[in-house]
Amino acid sequence: MFEHRRNVMDKLMKESEDFRRIFNRHQALDKRVTAAELGTAPMEDLALNQLKKEKLWAKDRLATLMDAVQA
């Protein structure tokens, strides 16, 4: 995720508690979504869709924070 913006991401990981918190949340959600999709941690479709929405919100928020640094 955001491989093409690695420098900005590294800077924010060091300097922004908010960015780190959201990034870690995104990573945790990604693991849960992947496990559900692979069937290792089955869950109902509604719950999976909610996790995906939350993961997308986190990704969008991270992108917004990175855009603010680059502006």
N, C-alpha and C positions, 0 to 999 in steps of 0.2 A: 504494500500500500504506500503510495506517494514516493515511490523509488526515485522518480525524476525530481523530487524536491527534498532530497535527503539532507542537504545542508540546512535548510530552514527547519526541517523536522528535528534535527539534532540540536540546533540552537534552542528551540522551544522546549525540548525535553530537558535541557539543562536549566532553563530560565523560568519556565512557567509551570507552577503547580497545577493550575487548571488544565493545561494541555496534557500533562502527564496523567492526571486523573481520568480525563476523557479517553486518552489513548489506551490506558490499561483497561478501561471499561469496554472499549471497542474490541480489544484483543480477547477478553473473557467472553464477550458475546459471540465473537467469531468462532471460538472453540465450541461453545454450546450449540450454535447453528450447525457447524460441521458435524458434530457428534449426532445431532438429531437427523440430519440428512443421510448420514451413513448408517443409521439405525442402531448405533451403539448406545444412544441415550434417547429412546423413543419418546415422542411427545405428540400431543394433538396438533392438528394443523393450525388452529387458532393461536395456540401458544407459540408455535414456531413462527408464524407470521408476525406476531407481536415482537418477538426477539429480532427478527429481520428489520422491522421498522425502527426499533431502538438502535440497532447497529448502524443503520443508514443515517439516523439522526446524528450519532456520534461521529461518523465519517464526515458528514456535512459540516459539523461544528469544527472539527479539526481543520478542514479545508478553509473555513472562514478565518480561523485563527492564523493559519499560515499566510493567507492572502493579506491579512492586516499587517503582518511583519514585512512582507515583500513590498507593500505599497509605499 
